Structures are given as structure tokens and as C-alpha cells.
Amino acid sequence: MMRRSRREVLRNAAVAGLALATPRWAMGADRAGAGPNDEVRLAIIGLGGIGTVGGVGGRGRQLIDALRKAPGVRVAAICDVDKEILDHGVKLLEGRGQRVAAFADLRKVLDDKWIDAVAVATPNHWHALATVWACQAGKDVYVEKPFSYNIWEGAQMVAAARKFGRMVQVGTQRRSSVALRRAFEYLRGGEIGPIRCARAIIYRPRQGIGKAGREMPVPATVDYDLWCGPAPKTPLLRKQLHYDWHWVWPTGNGEIGNNGPHTIDVCRWALGQDRPPPRAMSIGGRFRFDDDGETPNTQIALFDYQPAPLICEVRNLSSGKEADAAGRYRGADRGVIIECEGGWLAGDASRVEVFDSSGKKIKEFRDDQGNADLETAHLANFVAAVKSRKAAALNAEAAEGHFSAACCHMANVSHRLGKRAAPEAIRDVIRSQPEMAEAFERCQEHLRANGVDLRADQAVVGPWVTFDHVQGRFVGPFAEAANALSRRDYRKPFVVPTLT
């Protein structure tokens, strides 16, 4: 029923004059081929900007490179709403002797029965609808982080995977790290005692995105209606359409929603937590960037897991050009720190070190896979599950993606409901949370080194927001406002269906 309803919507939209781009085939006879029991034919939806300021983006193209090394799969199609990017992708692949179908509209990809699976590498605001539609169309889905744009959408994505029996994996590649898996097995053996606190460290220097000062023209090669999709179709009020959508609320989730899902997910894995936290709060702000961005560039989020909390620290400011100019904590500027009663564990996907309480290294776990190979391993895990039809074999199944993304969303909800406060007032709020209080003092020092005085340029302290994972909604104080930020009004026909 759901699939037929979607097609009816598409037919009605076409009658109303919505342009649905026809695929440009470069496949010829290659369209006749094997199914998922032999070679999985995968379409990449969303390639990412070309030549974006800052040299960032292009996630879909990165997946193409990783998939070339994964067994039993081939990139059979690519899709992007920007014709320039799409043409670039076709030429890139044809230059490697690889033929693909090119689509401008993801709905055409999903209507093509020849495609077995899709990789969703669109901006965040498209993740849910692309995933749900793909599940309804009988496609398996590899979706990039963050799993969802908001908490409600994440729940619908998990429900779609269950209802339609699809393999849905999120691109939190660290779940396929041998080093992390072995380190956490060691951790659970109790060698350095119970966990006291898990810390997600994201010290990632960035620049501001500039000020447009006026409505900017959308690139002529972009179908802007499709680009906006489920988000409001508003004028472009920033200099760069691609990538910088991360830093505005209608389409992005800030740095905590960009890199946070990786490290928060690893911390949650270490803690053994299989649900969102019961409550969360945030302290932060967008400091020193005089730009069109809206999301925090400095943020400390506390997730009140019991018996050990999870703290995420985000820093985008940098006092210099050195590799560690954004600071370090226990020698690390990124990754996870798991603090225990008898020592701590620090590292990331490729290497994890264990220290005793005096700081002496007592153990080390390595993953000989490089970052690129780790990504290929994660994609290969997805492909294997597509063939076996065993969702339990997925290293980062839909629910895992939903829970980790929910942490990020809870922090942002707290931030958006918060108010500016002087440092003394913030200290009063977090006095009963020693780990958070310590992180705040270090953050103040970091900001001071970057010319930010919190007495003059105050941080936003958000309230505790309480989440009932059974109901799938916020409860208690601030619940109405928090729930309003966790679900959006959609533009037809880009409506995420209610499946829960």
C-alpha cells in the first residue's frame, strides 16, 4: 500500500507540472545482469559539491572510491540534482572505464527495478525521505551520518527498515573497526575498573562561511526545488549552496551533527547504551565567526546516561595553524576518551591506547586497515548483509544510527531552547555535574586563547531536555517546544510518511 501511494503522489506531481528528470543512460547492454545474490547493483544518491570553498564535501564521490574495493558490488547509477556535479561524476567514472546511469531525480532511481540498493549521501534534510522511499521501493539502504535530520524522522527510518524488511546501515564506519571492538572487549573485562565518563572529542578547526548580505543566485545547474525537498524552499542567503548547508538549521545540524555521530556513537558503544539518553543539555555558541551560519561552532553537550555520563566537546575555533591549535585533552584532539576508575582508554578507529591511573600506557590495540580500507570494510559489511538478508550481521544497523543521531539532536534542541548567561550563572547550573564543570573550564580557556571573553560574549546554556524513548518524544519541562523542534512541516510531495 505504501509503495502504491508514493507512486500515486509522483504521478499527481508530474501531472501538476513537476519536472522529473529522465536518466541519461551510459549502460547499454550492461542493464542486463545479475541480481543481489551475485553482484549488488548500487546507486549513489548525492555526490557532493565540486571545488567548494575550504576543499570539503564530495561525500558521494568518496563512496565511489571505497566501493571500487568492496567485493560483490558495483556502482550502477549516480544521482544528483546539480547537473554540473552529475556530469562530472559520469566523466569521472567513464574515465575509469566504468559505465553508469545518471539521474537528476532520486525518485527515478527508486522506480528502477534494476537497482538493488542505494547509498544516500545527500544533505541531512533528505536522509529520512530518501531512506523511507527506498525501503518502500524494495531497495536496501546505506545512509550517511547523521542518520536523520531530526529525532522523529529517525524513528520513521527505523520503522521503514522493519516494515519493508530492508537492510539499512548507517555510515558510522568506526563500528567496523577491529581495534575498537577489541579495546571494548578488554574494557568490559574490568582491567581498569568501571567506566566513570565517556568523552567524544571533536576539535576540528574551521573558518566562517562569510556573509552574503543579500539573496544569492542559485547555480543555474541546480534543480533548487529538488535540492530543498522536505525543507522549506526559501531564498539562498549564504554564499555557497553546497556543503555550507551544514551550518544553518533548516538543512543541517552543526558540527555536533556532522562529526558528532562518529565519536558519540563510539562512546555509546563503549558504554553499552542501546537507546538515547534520558536527558541532555548543551552549553555553547557561535563565536568570532561574523557569518551567515547559525549552528554552534563551540559546544559542550552532556548526555545523562547512567551510571556513566557521555560528554561531547566541539571546537571549531583555532588559535593558530598548528595541528593541535584547537587544543587537546589527554593528548587527543579527536576521537574518544573513556575514563575509568583505574585509568583511561583513548583513541579512534585505527589505534586505541590504554593507560593506568598514573598515565602509564599498559595496552594498545591497532587496526591495520587505513581509514579508506575501514570505509571499504564497512561498505562490504553492508553488501554482505544485502546478500544474506541478515540484518543482525550489520555493524551499524538503522537503530544504532537512530540512537546516536538522537543524541546530537537532543543537544541541539537544548541549545536552541537556551539563553545566554554569564560564566558564573553557567557554573551554578552545572555545579552538580563535575565532569561537565571541568569541561566548561577548559572550554573557557580555549575561548580566551581565541579572543573570546564569555563575560562579554556570553555562551548559551540550554535547559535539560528529557526524552522518553518508549513514547519517542520529549516529556516534562520544555517538552512542547522540544517536540516542535523534533518534527517539521513538509512541502508536498516531499513528505516523510508516518510509520510509527
C-alpha positions as CSV (number, residue, x, y, z in Angstrom):
1,M,0.0,0.0,0.0
2,M,2.7,2.5,0.9
3,R,4.6,1.9,-2.3
4,R,1.5,2.4,-4.5
5,S,0.6,5.6,-2.5
6,R,4.1,7.0,-3.2
7,R,3.7,6.3,-6.9
8,E,0.3,8.0,-7.0
9,V,1.9,11.1,-5.4
10,L,4.6,11.1,-8.1
11,R,2.0,10.7,-10.9
12,N,0.0,13.6,-9.5
13,A,3.1,15.7,-9.1
14,A,4.0,15.0,-12.7
15,V,0.5,16.0,-13.9
16,A,0.9,19.2,-11.9
17,G,4.0,20.0,-13.9
18,L,6.8,18.9,-11.6
19,A,9.8,18.1,-13.8
20,L,11.1,14.6,-13.2
21,A,14.4,14.3,-15.0
22,T,14.9,11.3,-17.2
23,P,18.1,9.3,-16.6
24,R,20.9,9.6,-19.0
25,W,22.0,6.0,-19.6
26,A,25.6,5.1,-20.4
27,M,24.9,1.5,-19.7
28,G,23.8,-0.1,-23.0
29,A,23.7,-3.8,-22.7
30,D,25.0,-3.6,-19.1
31,R,21.5,-3.2,-17.8
32,A,21.0,-7.0,-18.2
33,G,22.9,-8.5,-15.3
34,A,23.0,-10.3,-12.0
35,G,20.8,-9.6,-9.0
36,P,21.7,-9.3,-5.3
37,N,22.6,-13.0,-5.0
38,D,25.6,-12.3,-7.3
39,E,26.5,-8.7,-7.7
40,V,24.7,-5.9,-5.9
41,R,23.8,-3.0,-8.2
42,L,24.0,0.2,-6.2
43,A,23.1,3.8,-6.9
44,I,24.8,6.7,-5.1
45,I,22.3,9.5,-4.4
46,G,24.1,12.8,-3.8
47,L,27.7,13.3,-5.0
48,G,28.6,16.5,-3.1
49,G,30.0,19.8,-4.3
50,I,32.9,20.3,-6.7
51,G,35.5,22.8,-5.7
52,T,33.7,24.1,-2.6
53,V,35.4,26.7,-0.6
54,G,37.5,25.1,2.1
55,G,38.1,21.9,-0.1
56,V,35.4,20.0,1.7
57,G,32.4,17.9,0.5
58,G,32.1,15.3,-2.1
59,R,31.0,12.5,0.1
60,G,29.2,10.6,-2.6
61,R,32.4,10.6,-4.7
62,Q,34.3,9.3,-1.7
63,L,31.9,6.4,-1.6
64,I,32.6,5.6,-5.2
65,D,36.3,5.2,-4.5
66,A,35.6,3.0,-1.4
67,L,33.0,0.8,-3.3
68,R,35.5,0.1,-6.0
69,K,37.4,-2.1,-3.5
70,A,34.4,-3.7,-1.9
71,P,33.6,-7.3,-3.2
72,G,30.3,-8.2,-4.8
73,V,29.0,-4.7,-5.6
74,R,29.2,-2.2,-8.4
75,V,28.1,1.4,-8.7
76,A,25.5,1.1,-11.4
77,A,24.0,4.6,-11.1
78,I,24.6,8.0,-9.7
79,C,22.2,10.8,-8.9
80,D,22.5,14.5,-8.1
81,V,20.2,17.5,-8.5
82,D,23.2,19.6,-9.8
83,K,23.8,18.8,-13.5
84,E,27.4,20.0,-13.3
85,I,28.1,17.7,-10.5
86,L,26.3,14.8,-12.2
87,D,28.2,15.3,-15.4
88,H,31.4,15.5,-13.5
89,G,30.6,12.1,-11.9
90,V,29.8,10.5,-15.2
91,K,33.0,11.6,-16.7
92,L,35.0,10.6,-13.6
93,L,33.6,7.0,-13.9
94,E,33.8,6.8,-17.6
95,G,37.4,7.8,-17.4
96,R,37.9,4.7,-15.3
97,G,36.1,2.6,-17.8
98,Q,33.0,2.3,-15.7
99,R,29.6,2.9,-17.2
100,V,26.8,4.2,-15.1
101,A,23.3,5.5,-15.4
102,A,22.9,9.2,-14.4
103,F,19.7,10.5,-12.7
104,A,18.8,14.0,-11.6
105,D,15.8,12.9,-9.5
106,L,16.2,10.2,-6.9
107,R,12.6,9.1,-7.4
108,K,13.6,7.8,-10.9
109,V,16.3,5.8,-9.2
110,L,13.9,4.2,-6.8
111,D,11.4,3.4,-9.6
112,D,14.1,1.5,-11.5
113,K,13.7,-2.2,-10.5
114,W,17.2,-2.9,-11.9
115,I,18.8,-1.1,-8.9
116,D,19.2,-3.3,-5.8
117,A,20.4,-0.8,-3.2
118,V,21.2,2.9,-2.7
119,A,23.8,4.9,-0.8
120,V,22.3,8.1,0.4
121,A,24.9,10.9,0.6
122,T,22.6,13.9,0.3
123,P,22.4,16.8,2.7
124,N,21.0,15.8,6.1
125,H,17.5,17.1,5.4
126,W,17.0,14.5,2.7
127,H,18.3,11.4,4.6
128,A,14.9,10.3,6.0
129,L,12.7,10.7,3.0
130,A,15.3,9.1,0.7
131,T,15.7,6.2,3.1
132,V,11.9,5.6,3.6
133,W,11.1,5.9,-0.1
134,A,13.9,3.5,-0.9
135,C,12.6,0.9,1.6
136,Q,9.1,1.3,0.2
137,A,10.6,0.7,-3.3
138,G,12.3,-2.5,-2.1
139,K,15.8,-1.1,-2.1
140,D,18.4,-1.7,0.7
141,V,20.0,1.5,2.0
142,Y,23.4,2.7,3.1
143,V,22.8,6.1,4.6
144,E,25.4,8.6,5.6
145,K,25.7,10.1,9.1
146,P,23.9,11.7,10.7
147,F,21.2,9.0,10.3
148,S,18.4,11.6,10.4
149,Y,17.8,15.3,10.3
150,N,15.6,15.1,13.5
151,I,14.5,12.6,16.1
152,W,11.1,11.9,14.6
153,E,12.5,11.2,11.2
154,G,15.0,8.8,12.6
155,A,12.1,6.8,14.2
156,Q,10.3,6.6,10.8
157,M,13.5,5.4,9.1
158,V,13.9,2.5,11.6
159,A,10.2,1.7,11.2
160,A,10.6,1.6,7.4
161,A,13.6,-0.8,7.6
162,R,11.5,-3.1,9.8
163,K,8.2,-2.8,7.9
164,F,9.7,-3.5,4.5
165,G,12.3,-5.9,5.6
166,R,15.2,-3.9,4.2
167,M,18.9,-3.8,5.2
168,V,19.7,-0.3,6.4
169,Q,23.2,0.6,7.5
170,V,24.4,4.0,8.7
171,G,27.9,5.2,7.6
172,T,29.4,5.3,11.1
173,Q,32.4,3.3,9.9
174,R,34.1,3.0,13.3
175,R,31.6,0.3,14.0
176,S,33.7,-1.9,11.7
177,S,37.0,-1.1,13.5
178,V,38.8,-4.2,14.8
179,A,40.8,-2.1,17.2
180,L,37.8,-0.5,18.8
181,R,36.0,-3.9,19.1
182,R,38.9,-5.5,20.8
183,A,39.5,-2.5,23.1
184,F,35.9,-2.5,24.3
185,E,36.1,-6.2,24.9
186,Y,39.2,-5.5,27.1
187,L,37.3,-2.6,28.8
188,R,34.4,-4.9,29.7
189,G,36.8,-7.3,31.3
190,G,37.2,-4.8,34.1
191,E,41.0,-4.5,33.9
192,I,40.9,-0.7,34.6
193,G,37.7,-0.7,36.5
194,P,34.2,0.6,35.9
195,I,33.6,3.5,33.4
196,R,33.3,6.9,35.1
197,C,32.8,9.1,32.0
198,A,32.9,8.8,28.2
199,R,34.1,11.8,26.2
200,A,33.7,12.4,22.5
201,I,36.4,14.9,21.3
202,I,35.8,16.9,18.2
203,Y,38.5,19.7,18.0
204,R,38.1,20.5,14.3
205,P,39.3,24.0,13.2
206,R,37.1,25.7,10.6
207,Q,36.6,29.1,9.1
208,G,33.3,31.0,8.9
209,I,31.2,30.8,5.8
210,G,31.1,34.6,5.2
211,K,28.2,37.0,4.8
212,A,26.2,37.2,1.7
213,G,24.4,40.3,2.7
214,R,21.6,39.6,0.1
215,E,19.8,36.9,-1.6
216,M,22.2,34.8,-3.6
217,P,21.5,33.3,-7.1
218,V,21.1,29.5,-7.1
219,P,23.5,27.9,-9.5
220,A,21.8,27.5,-12.9
221,T,22.7,23.8,-13.0
222,V,20.7,23.0,-9.8
223,D,17.1,22.0,-9.6
224,Y,16.6,24.0,-6.4
225,D,13.1,22.6,-5.7
226,L,14.5,19.1,-5.6
227,W,17.5,20.3,-3.6
228,C,15.2,21.8,-0.9
229,G,12.9,18.8,-1.0
230,P,11.5,18.3,2.6
231,A,13.0,21.6,3.8
232,P,11.3,25.0,3.3
233,K,12.0,26.4,-0.2
234,T,13.5,29.7,0.9
235,P,15.8,32.2,-0.8
236,L,19.5,31.2,-0.7
237,L,21.0,33.5,1.9
238,R,24.6,32.2,2.1
239,K,27.4,32.4,-0.4
240,Q,27.8,28.7,-1.0
241,L,24.9,26.4,-1.7
242,H,26.8,23.1,-1.3
243,Y,28.4,22.0,2.0
244,D,27.6,25.1,4.0
245,W,24.1,23.8,4.5
246,H,25.6,22.1,7.5
247,W,25.7,25.3,9.4
248,V,22.0,26.5,9.0
249,W,19.1,24.9,10.9
250,P,16.7,24.2,8.0
251,T,19.1,21.7,6.4
252,G,21.9,21.0,8.8
253,N,22.7,20.0,12.4
254,G,26.0,21.8,13.0
255,E,29.3,20.3,13.9
256,I,27.8,18.0,16.6
257,G,25.5,16.6,13.9
258,N,28.4,16.4,11.3
259,N,31.3,14.8,13.1
260,G,29.4,14.1,16.4
261,P,27.7,11.0,15.2
262,H,31.0,9.2,14.8
263,T,32.5,9.9,18.2
264,I,29.2,9.9,20.1
265,D,28.4,6.5,18.5
266,V,31.8,5.1,19.6
267,C,31.2,6.4,23.2
268,R,27.7,4.9,23.3
269,W,29.2,1.6,22.0
270,A,31.8,1.7,24.8
271,L,29.1,2.4,27.4
272,G,26.9,-0.4,26.1
273,Q,23.9,2.0,25.8
274,D,21.3,0.9,23.4
275,R,18.9,3.9,23.5
276,P,19.0,7.7,23.6
277,P,19.9,9.2,26.9
278,P,17.1,10.0,29.3
279,R,18.1,13.7,29.2
280,A,20.6,16.0,27.7
281,M,21.8,19.6,28.0
282,S,24.1,21.9,26.0
283,I,26.4,24.9,26.5
284,G,27.8,26.7,23.5
285,G,27.6,29.4,20.9
286,R,28.8,30.6,17.5
287,F,31.8,32.8,18.5
288,R,34.1,35.0,16.4
289,F,32.5,33.9,13.1
290,D,30.8,37.0,11.7
291,D,28.9,35.0,9.1
292,D,25.6,33.6,7.9
293,G,26.0,30.4,9.9
294,E,23.5,29.6,12.7
295,T,24.8,26.5,14.5
296,P,27.3,26.5,17.3
297,N,31.0,26.4,16.5
298,T,31.8,25.7,20.1
299,Q,29.6,23.3,22.1
300,I,29.7,21.0,25.2
301,A,26.9,18.5,25.4
302,L,26.1,16.3,28.4
303,F,24.1,13.1,27.8
304,D,23.0,11.9,31.2
305,Y,23.5,8.1,30.7
306,Q,23.7,6.1,34.0
307,P,25.9,5.1,35.7
308,A,28.4,6.9,33.5
309,P,27.7,10.1,31.5
310,L,28.7,10.9,28.0
311,I,30.2,14.4,27.2
312,C,30.8,15.7,23.7
313,E,33.1,18.6,23.2
314,V,33.1,20.5,19.9
315,R,35.6,23.2,19.0
316,N,35.9,24.9,15.6
317,L,38.0,27.8,16.6
318,S,41.8,27.7,16.3
319,S,44.4,29.9,17.9
320,G,47.0,29.1,15.2
321,K,47.9,26.9,12.3
322,E,49.4,24.1,14.4
323,A,47.8,20.6,14.2
324,D,46.6,20.9,17.8
325,A,45.7,24.6,17.7
326,A,42.1,23.9,18.8
327,G,43.6,22.2,21.9
328,R,44.0,18.7,23.3
329,Y,42.5,16.6,26.0
330,R,44.6,13.8,27.4
331,G,46.8,14.2,24.4
332,A,44.0,13.9,21.8
333,D,42.3,16.4,19.6
334,R,39.8,14.0,18.2
335,G,38.4,10.5,19.0
336,V,37.2,9.1,22.3
337,I,38.4,9.1,25.9
338,I,36.8,6.5,28.1
339,E,37.7,7.4,31.7
340,C,37.6,4.6,34.3
341,E,38.3,4.2,38.0
342,G,41.7,2.7,37.3
343,G,42.8,4.5,34.2
344,W,41.6,5.5,30.8
345,L,41.3,4.4,27.2
346,A,42.0,6.8,24.4
347,G,41.9,6.6,20.6
348,D,40.0,6.2,17.4
349,A,39.3,3.6,14.7
350,S,42.9,2.8,13.9
351,R,44.6,2.8,17.3
352,V,43.4,2.7,20.9
353,E,45.7,3.1,23.9
354,V,45.0,2.1,27.5
355,F,46.7,4.0,30.4
356,D,46.7,3.3,34.1
357,S,45.7,5.9,36.6
358,S,49.3,7.3,36.7
359,G,49.3,7.8,32.9
360,K,51.5,4.8,32.0
361,K,50.5,3.1,28.8
362,I,49.7,-0.5,29.6
363,K,47.9,-1.8,26.4
364,E,47.5,-0.9,22.8
365,F,45.0,-2.1,20.1
366,R,45.7,-1.5,16.4
367,D,43.6,-1.8,13.3
368,D,45.9,-2.3,10.3
369,Q,43.2,-1.0,8.0
370,G,43.7,2.6,6.9
371,N,40.8,5.0,7.0
372,A,40.0,4.2,3.4
373,D,40.1,0.4,4.0
374,L,37.9,0.8,7.1
375,E,35.3,2.5,5.0
376,T,35.5,-0.3,2.4
377,A,35.1,-2.8,5.2
378,H,32.0,-1.1,6.4
379,L,30.5,-1.0,3.0
380,A,31.5,-4.6,2.4
381,N,29.6,-5.5,5.6
382,F,26.5,-3.8,4.2
383,V,26.8,-5.6,0.9
384,A,27.2,-9.0,2.7
385,A,24.0,-8.3,4.6
386,V,22.2,-7.4,1.5
387,K,23.1,-10.8,0.1
388,S,22.4,-12.8,3.3
389,R,19.3,-10.8,4.3
390,K,20.5,-10.9,7.9
391,A,20.1,-7.5,9.5
392,A,21.8,-8.8,12.7
393,A,25.0,-9.0,10.7
394,L,25.1,-5.3,10.0
395,N,27.7,-3.5,12.1
396,A,25.7,-0.2,12.2
397,E,22.1,-1.1,11.7
398,A,19.4,1.5,11.5
399,A,18.6,1.6,15.2
400,E,22.2,2.2,16.1
401,G,22.2,5.2,13.7
402,H,19.0,6.5,15.1
403,F,20.2,6.4,18.8
404,S,23.5,8.1,18.1
405,A,21.8,10.8,15.9
406,A,19.2,11.3,18.6
407,C,22.0,12.3,21.0
408,C,23.1,15.0,18.6
409,H,19.6,16.2,18.1
410,M,18.9,16.4,21.8
411,A,22.0,18.5,22.3
412,N,20.9,20.9,19.6
413,V,17.3,21.1,20.9
414,S,18.7,22.1,24.3
415,H,20.9,24.7,22.6
416,R,18.0,26.2,20.6
417,L,15.9,26.5,23.7
418,G,18.7,28.0,25.7
419,K,19.5,31.5,26.8
420,R,22.8,33.5,27.1
421,A,24.2,33.5,30.6
422,A,27.3,34.8,32.3
423,P,30.0,32.2,33.3
424,E,29.1,32.4,37.0
425,A,25.4,31.5,36.2
426,I,26.6,28.6,34.0
427,R,28.8,27.3,36.8
428,D,25.7,27.3,39.1
429,V,23.7,25.2,36.6
430,I,26.4,22.5,36.2
431,R,27.8,22.5,39.7
432,S,26.4,19.0,40.4
433,Q,28.0,17.7,37.2
434,P,31.7,17.6,37.9
435,E,32.8,16.3,34.5
436,M,30.7,18.9,32.7
437,A,32.0,21.6,35.0
438,E,35.6,20.6,34.3
439,A,34.9,20.6,30.5
440,F,33.4,24.1,30.8
441,E,36.5,25.5,32.5
442,R,38.8,24.0,29.8
443,C,36.4,25.4,27.1
444,Q,36.7,28.9,28.7
445,E,40.5,28.7,28.5
446,H,40.2,27.7,24.8
447,L,37.9,30.5,24.0
448,R,40.1,33.0,25.9
449,A,43.0,31.9,23.7
450,N,40.9,32.7,20.7
451,G,40.0,36.2,21.9
452,V,36.6,35.3,23.3
453,D,35.6,36.6,26.8
454,L,32.5,34.8,28.0
455,R,31.7,37.7,30.3
456,A,31.1,40.0,27.3
457,D,30.2,37.4,24.6
458,Q,28.1,35.1,26.6
459,A,27.5,31.4,25.9
460,V,24.1,29.9,25.5
461,V,23.2,27.5,28.3
462,G,20.4,25.2,27.3
463,P,17.9,23.5,29.7
464,W,17.8,19.8,30.5
465,V,15.5,18.2,27.9
466,T,14.0,14.9,28.9
467,F,13.3,12.2,26.3
468,D,11.0,9.2,26.8
469,H,12.4,6.5,24.4
470,V,9.3,4.4,24.7
471,Q,7.0,7.2,23.6
472,G,9.6,8.5,21.2
473,R,9.1,12.1,22.4
474,F,10.2,14.7,24.9
475,V,8.4,14.9,28.2
476,G,8.4,17.2,31.2
477,P,9.5,20.8,31.2
478,F,10.2,22.3,27.7
479,A,8.5,19.2,26.1
480,E,6.2,21.2,23.9
481,A,9.0,23.4,22.4
482,A,11.4,20.4,22.2
483,N,8.9,18.3,20.3
484,A,8.2,21.1,18.0
485,L,11.9,21.2,17.1
486,S,11.9,17.5,16.5
487,R,9.5,17.3,13.6
488,R,9.0,19.7,10.7
489,D,6.2,20.7,8.4
490,Y,6.9,19.2,4.9
491,R,6.4,20.6,1.4
492,K,4.3,18.3,-0.7
493,P,5.2,16.0,-2.3
494,F,8.3,15.7,-0.1
495,V,6.5,14.4,3.0
496,V,8.1,11.9,5.3
497,P,5.3,9.3,6.0
498,T,4.3,8.4,9.5
499,L,5.2,4.7,10.1
500,T,5.3,4.6,13.9
